[in-house]
Amino acid sequence: MPTAAQINALLPQTQCRECGFSGCLPYAQAISENQAPINLCAPGGAIVIHDLAELLGQPEIPPAKTQAPALAWIDEAICIGCTACIRACPVDAIMGASKQMHTVLANECTGCGLCVAPCPVDCIYMQPTSAQHLPQARVLTREPQAAERFQAAQHAQARYENQIARKQRIEAERKQKAAAYQAKLAAHPRQPENGRNAFTQSQNEPNERNELRQNPNEPNKSQHPPKSPSLSPADLIAQAMQRAQKQSNERIVPSNHSDFRQNQIREAQQRATYRRYQRDAQYGTPAEKAAAIEWLRQHKAEQEAREAANQQAA
């Protein structure tokens, strides 16, 4: 029986999950264990089914579904910079930063379409391409003499594995920093602020009594408020860290956080819709221009009616 690695080498490595598994390798493992048929790879199509059938000694069967090559494209005028598509892309083919414009690296896009659904403002589209095998880049190909589809698959697989390694490295560094911080706290336990003040005050009280005995003619110093004990910078820093830790422990996530987030998404969708109709009114086809102008007129009338109602209520 062929191994999962041999089966995985025949798959296009787009990681599109159209087969119902979380990636190409899990699908290959399911095939090697006779837990899945060989016709579920939508971007691979009939040629992948042919290779799998030949490798496994099974008869060829029609594909369950097919997926034509397409590249993701982001409408940059509508993008709100939420980074949801960046997190969804399995091969790091989307560039951008939080609250900044995003763009797709066309040569690195595998056409998986996983970035479309997470977008809260629907500004990502899959556009057909003349390229037969995605991605179009071949820099990370292990076998330059292999067929074109295998070169594309090897490049995509390398990008996917690099992303996984990067995420694992970041997580390991985060855990290492957290462990070092906990070890530092354990090695230098903080003394409670109240306990330190009480200890300092108890040390100062005998000195005050001795001064009263030595100078009985002087006015009673106990009538004056005692001076606060001087603290070293290290003590001040320790107290500040203790207060910050206490506030962090007592912090409670507001119950309306989910509603607030939904309102933010709803407002962003409304702004994106407005910008989309503005674009259609300027650059669209005659039918799109007419529909956009009508929508903009209606939107303006609704805004004016809302403002008038607010003024009357005020």
N, C-alpha and C positions, 0 to 999 in steps of 0.2 A: 504494500500500500504506500503510495507517495506521501511524503511528509507535508506538513502545513507550509513549510518554507518553500518547497517546490511548487505547491499550488499558488502561494502568494506571489511568486515570481511571475506568474502568468496574468495576474490582475493588474488593472491600470493604475492603482495606487492613488486614486482621486480622493479616497476617504469620504465618499459622498453619502454613505449609509442608506442608499436606495435599496440595498439588499436586505435591510432589516437588522443588520449588525452594526456595531460601533466603529467599524473600519474594515479595511481589506484583510488584515491578518486574522481577526476574529472570524470572518467569513471563511477564510481558507482553513482555519482550524475546524470549523463546523463541517466543511466538506470532507476533510480528512477523517472525521469521526462519523461520517454518514448521517449527519444531523441536518444537512441542507442540500438542496438540489444544485446543479451546476449552472442553472439558467437565470440566476437572480442579479447578475452584474449588469446594470442598465447601461453605463457608459462603455463597457467592454463589448457588448453586442454579440453577434454571431461568431466573430473570430475568436473571442475568448471562450465561448462555449465549445467551439471546435477544438481548441488546444486543450481545454480541460477534459473533454471527452476522450481525446487521444491519450492523454496522460493517465487517466483513470480507467481506460478500457470500457467506457460506457457509451451508449448510443447518444447521438446528438439530439437535442430537443429544442423547440423554439424558445426564444427569450421571453421571460415573463413580462418585461417591459424594456423599452429602449430609450436612450437619452442622447439627443443630438448635442454635439459640442457647442458650448456657449461660454462666454466670458462675463464675469460680473462687472457692472458699471455703476458708479455712484454719482447721483445728481448732486454735485458739489454745492449748488445754490440752495439746496434743501437740507443737506446734512447738518445735524446739530452737534456732532462731535461726541456722541455718547459712548463710543468705543465698543459697542455691543458686537459689531461685525468683526472687529479686530480679534476679540476673544473667541469668536465662532470659527474663524478661518483656521483650518488644520495645517496650513503650510506657510503662514505668515506672509500672505500675498497682499495684505492691506496695510497701508501706511497712514499714520495720523496720530493725534494726541487728544486728550480730553478737552472737549469744547473747542476743538480745532477741526478744520476741514480734513476729511479722509479721502483717500484715493486708492484705486486698485492697481497693483503692479501687473499689467496685462500679461507679460511674459511668464509670470510665476503662477497665475491663476489656473487651477485645475478644473474649473467649471463645476465644482461640487454643489453650489447653490446654498450652502449652509449659512451664508451671511444674509440671505434675503429675509428669512422669517424673524430673526431677532431685531431687525431695524424697526424702531417705534414710529418712524415717520414715512415708511415705505419709499425710501429714496434710492433703493438698490434694484437694478434690473439685470436680467440675464439676456445678453445680446448674442445672437448667433454669430459664429465665426467660421471662416473658410478652413481653419486649421483642422486637420483630421485627428491629431493626437495632442492632448493637453497634459502638462503645460508646454509652452512653446520653448522655454529655456532648456538647455541641455548641458549646462556647465558642470553639474554634479553627477553626470552619467558615469557609471563604472565601466561600461563596455562601449566605447565609441563606435565599434564595428557592428553592434547589434542593430536589429531592425528599429525603425523610427519609434514605434509604439513602446518598445522596451526601453529605449533611451529616455523617452518622456516619463515612463513609469519609474525608472531608477532615479531620475532627478526629483520627481515628486516624493518618492519614498525617503530620499535623503533629507529633503526639506522637512518632512513630517517628523522624522527621527530627531533632527536637530531641534525642532520645537519642543519635543518631549524632553530631551536632555536639558534644554534651557530651563524649562519649568521645574524639573527635578532639582537642578542646581540652585535655583532661586529658593525653592522650598527648603532644601538642606541648609542653605545659608541662613534663612530665617530661623529655623530650629536651632542652629548653632548659636546665633546671637541671643535667642531667648534662653538657652541653657546657660550661656555665659553670664547673662544678667541675673538669673536665679542663683547661680553659684556665687556671684559677687554679693548678693543680698544675704545669702546664708553665711558667708565669711565675715561680713560686717553687719550684724543685726543692729537695727536702730533702737535706741532707747526711747520709750514713750516721752512725749513732750512734758506731760504733767509730772511724771516721775523725775525728770531731770530738774525741773524748776523746784520741786519739793526738796530734792537733795541739795541743791545749791542754797536754798533758803535755810535749811537746817544747818549748813556749814557757816552761814553768816550770823545766825542768832547768837552763838557763844561769844563771838567777837564784839557784838553790840553790848552784851551784858557786861563784859570785861571793861569796856570803855566807860559804862555808867558807874562801875565801882571805882575806877581810877580817878574819875573827874565828877565827884558828887555835886560840885557847885555849878556845873554847866547845865543849861536847860535840858529838859528831858527830850532826847532825840526821838523817843517813840511817838511823840506827838506829830512828827513829820512823816509823811509817807516814805517808806523805804525805796531806795533807788533800785530799779530793775537790774538784775545781774547782767553783766556784760557777757556776750556770747561770742565765741570765735566764728569766723566765716564757715568753718566746717559744720558747726552746730546749726547755723542759720540755714545752710543748704540742706542738712538732714531734716530740719523741721519743715522746710518748703516741700521736700520730696514726700514727707509723710502726709502733709495736707493734700498734696496732689493725688497720692495713692488713695487716700480716704475718699476724696471727691470722685475719683474714678470708680471705686467700689460701690459708691452710693448712687452713681448715675443710673437713671432708669430710662430706657428707650420709650419715647412717647407712644401712646397707643394709636395715635393718628399718623404714624410714620408712613404706613402703607397708603393711606388716603392722600397724604401730601405728595408721595411719589407718583401716584396715579394722576393727580392734578397736574404735576409737572409734565408728565408724558402727554396728557391731553392738550395742554397749552402748546407744547412743542409740535404736536400734530396739526393743530389749528394754524400755527405760523407756517408750517411746511405746506399745508394746503393752499394758503394765501399766496406764498411765493410760487407754487406750481402754477396757479392760474395766472399770476402776473407774467410768468415765463411764456405760457401758452398764448396769452393775449399779444405778446410781442413777437414771438418766433414760431408759433404753431401754424398748422394748416388753416385754411379759411373756416372750416367747421370748428376746429379747436379754438380759434380766435373768437368766433361768435359765442360759443358756449362759455368761454372764459370771461368775456365782457359781460354777459348776462349774469354770471355768478358774482362777479365783482360789484355790479350794480346792486344786486340783492344783498350782498354782504355789507355794502355801505349803508343801504337803507336800514338794515337791522341794527348796525352800530348807532346810527342817528336816533332811531327809536329807543334804543337802550339808554343813550345819553339823556334824551328828553325825559324818560321815566325816572332816571336817577336825580335829575334836577328837580323834578316835581316832588319826589320823595324827600329831598333835602329841604 
